[in-house]
């Protein structure tokens, strides 16, 4: 089995572009501030701190709110021909973040990507700061997505740690969301079928999370009976386990792209992978299984991103051999 991918649009590991845009914005503001205050005497002492504070504020807002799109064209020899060109939009790790009133800004971006299915790979809410009002942010995103395409969702570690998740799950299902907890959802085109499978975060399995997660994941993927399978699972560090499952494509998130990234070095640190993590973003492979890792949309414990803007992932499936 072979696999090929090509990428266009925003890079999954942009090294210079975000930095260039930030510097240009900072210089623009700096020039205007200097023209407004013709530094004389001690007034100059206040300019540099003021400029630095303004630059930091602009950088902070830009890094947390500018939506980027990363696109991958993935080629699989066993993809049913009816699904050639099938488009998946992946969203991950919203953590209650709001992108405009009723999520209008992100929904407009998603609609322009023309998804055939929208896959959400966990942490729609944030267990530390979710109330009725902030839960509505996630529901607004789901509601808007359902107006465009089928929506599939798997819960992440924040859903696992939130006592009201059962109520949220009931609400999502009532809205028409396919909550893929240890089950598959088939999509049909003519006589061909593509299977979307999902397993909840390992934290749902308690003390036996390592063995329980692996056993349930293998059982769930096996439900597809060898058909082309896209597995939704929150954690990217389980790549080797996904590789033995038989899944063709895995969608994961969780690590927020490392939250902080350095030019030429990439993600700095994630808890489950350590420093300069290899699986925090982009496309990876184990055997015939391809994994796409989203950098996510929101923040959790630490409220700031750096050179790592919120990301929407667009995946176009292609039928054929490796190019």
N, C-alpha and C positions, 0 to 999 in steps of 0.2 A: 504494500500500500504506500502511496506517495502523496505528498502534500506540497502545495506551493502557495505563497502569499505575496501580494503586492500591496503597497500602502500609498495613499495619496491624501492630500489635505493636511491638516495639522499633524505634525509628527508625534508619535507616542512618546518620544523622548526628545522634545525640542531643546536644543542646547543653547542657541544664540538668539533666536527670534524673540522669546519673551524678554530676555535681558536687553536686547536692542530697543524694543518697544518701551520698556520701563525707563531706560536712559533718555530716550527721545522725549518722553513725557516729562521727566524730571527737568531736563534742560529747558523745555518750553516754559514750564512754570517758573523756573529760576530766572530766566531772562525777563519775564514780565514782572516778577517781584522786584528785581533790581531796577527796572525802569520806573516803577512806582515810588521807590524810596531811594533818592540820590544820596547814597551813603556819605555822611559828613560826620566827622568826629566820632563820638562814642556810639552813634546810631549804627555804625557798621558792626559793632559787637553783637547786636541783636539779629542781624540779617542771617548769618550762617545757621544758627540754631533754628530760626524760623523756617529757613529754606529746607533744612534737614527734616524738620517736623512735617512740613507740607509734603515733601517727597515721600516720607515714610507713610503718610496717610493715603496718598495716591497709590503707592505700591501695594499697601495692605488691601485697599478696596479692589484694585485691579486683579490681584492674584486670587482673591476669594470669589469674584463675581463674573469675570470674563469667561463666557462659555466657549469651549473649543470643541471641534469635531475631529476625531481620528477615524479614518476609513481604512478598512482592510478588504482586499479581494482574495478570498481563500478558495483554492481549487482542490477538489476531492475526486478521485477516480470512481468512487462508489456512490456519489450523489445522484439520486434519480434525476433524469433529464428534465422532468417537469419542474424541478426546483432550481434549475439553472437560472441565476439572476435573483434568487430569493434573498430578500433584504431583512436583516435583523438589526434592530437598534437596541443597544445594551445601555442600561442605566444602573448605577450602583451607588450605595452609600450616600443617600440624600441627607440623612441625619436632620430632618425637619427643615432643611434650608428652603428659603423662599426666593424664587427668581421672578420678581415682579408680582403684581396683584393676581391672585389665583393661578400663579405659575405661568402667566401668559408668555413671558420671554423665552423660557425653555420649551414650552409647548410649540411655539412658532418655529423654533429651530428643529424640533423633532418632526413636525409636519413636513418641512421642506426636504427631509431625508427619505420620505416615501417608504415607511416601514411596512413589511408584510406581517411582522410580529415584533412586539416590544418586550424585552426580557429584563427583569429587574432582579439583580443578584444580591439582595440583602441590605439590611440597615436602612430601611425606609425611615425609621424613627431613631431617636437617640434615647436610650433608657434613662440617662441622667436628667434629662430636661424635656420630657414629653408630657404635655398636658392636653386637654381637649382642644385648645386653640392651636397648638403647634402640630398636633396629629392631623389637623385639617390640611396642613401644607402638603403632607404626603398623599392624603386622599384626593386633594385637588389635582395633583400630578397624575395619579391613577385615573381619575375621572376624565381628564383631558386626553390621556393616552388611549383609553378605551373607545373614544370617539373616532380614533384613527385606525386602530388595528387590534387584534387579540393581544392581551397582556398576560404574561406569565411571571410569577413571583416566587422566589425562595427566601425564607427568612435567614437573617444573619445572626451574629452573636448579640447584637443589641435587642433584637426581638426575643432571643432566648432568655435574656436577663430582665425582661420587662413583664411585670405581673399581669398587665392588661393585654398582652399579646393575643390570647384566645379571643377576646372581643374584637380586636383589630382584624384577626384572621376571618372571623365571621362576617365582618363588614366588607372586607375585600371580596370574599366569595359572593356575597349578596350583590355586589356591584357588577359581577361578571368576570372578575380576575381569576385566572387559573393559578391557584396556590399549589405549587408542586412540592408537596411534602411527601417524599417517598412514593411518587407516582409519575406516570407519563401522560402526556397530552399529545394526541396525534393530529397532524395537519395534513389534509389530503389535497392533491391536485390530480384530477382524473383518477387513474388507477394507482398512482404513486403516493407514498406516505413518508413524511418526515416526522420523527418523534422528538418532542421536547420533554426531557426528564429532569427531575429535581430532587435534591436532598437538602434537608435543613442543616444549619451550622452544627458542627460537632458538639457544641455546648448543650444541644437538645438531648444528647445521649448520656448526660450525667457522668458518673464515675467510669463508665465503660465506653467513654466517647471514642477512643481510638479504634477498638475492635467493633463497637456498635456502628459507628459511622461507615467504616469500610464495608462491613457485611451488608448494611442497608443500601449503600451506594451500588455495590455489585448486583444486588437483587433487583434494584430499580432499573438499572440500565439493561439488565437481562430481560425485562418486561418487553422491551422493543423487539426482541427476537431477531437480532442481527440487522434490523433496519437502520437506516441512517439516523444517528442519534446526536442531539445537542443536549448536553448536560449542564444544568445551572447549579452552581455550588459556590458558596460565599468565599471559600478559602483557597488561595492559589498555591500555598506551600504543599498541598496534597497532590501535586502534579504526578509523581511517580505512581500513586495509587490510581489516579484517573487513567494513567497509561495502560493499566492492566484490566480496566473495566470494559473495554470495547467501545467506549464512547468515541465518536468521531471528532466532535468539537466540544470544548468545555468553556463556559463563560464564568469568570470569577471576578472578585473585587477585593474588599476588606482593607487593603493596605494603603489606600489613598495615594498611591504612587510614591509612597515614602514621605508625603506631606512636604518636606523640604527637599529640593533637588539642587545640585550644583552644576554649573556649566562644565561639560566634558566628563563629568563623573556620574551624573544621574542621581537616583534616590539615595539619601544618606542613611536612613535607618528605619526599620520596622521591627516591632517586638518579636514576631515569630521567625524572622530571618536574619536579624542582626544588622550590622553595618554594610552599606552598599549592597542591598538585597538584590538577587538576580531575578526574582519573580514578582516585582511590584508593579509592573506595567507591561504592555505590549504583547507580542505573540511568542509562544514557546511550544515545544513539542516533546512528547515522551512516546516513543514508538510511533504508532499511526495516529495517536491522539494529539490534536492541536488545542492549545489553550490560549484564550485571549483574556488579559487582565485589564480591567478598567481602573483608571486613577480616581474615579468617583466624583461626586458632586459637592459634598459638604464636608464639614469638620466635626470632630468629636471632642476629645479631651483638650487638645490644643487648638485654639481658634484661628490659626493662621497658616496659609500655604505660602510657599516661596518657589518661584519659577515652576509652578505646578498648578495651572488654572483648572477649574472644574471641567470635566471631560464627558462628552457624549460619544459613544462608540457606534459606528455604522459598519456592519459586516455584510458583504455581498458574496453569496455562495456561488461557486462556478463548478460545473461538471466537466471533467476532463482529466488529462494526465499532467504530470509535472512539466512545467515549461523550462 
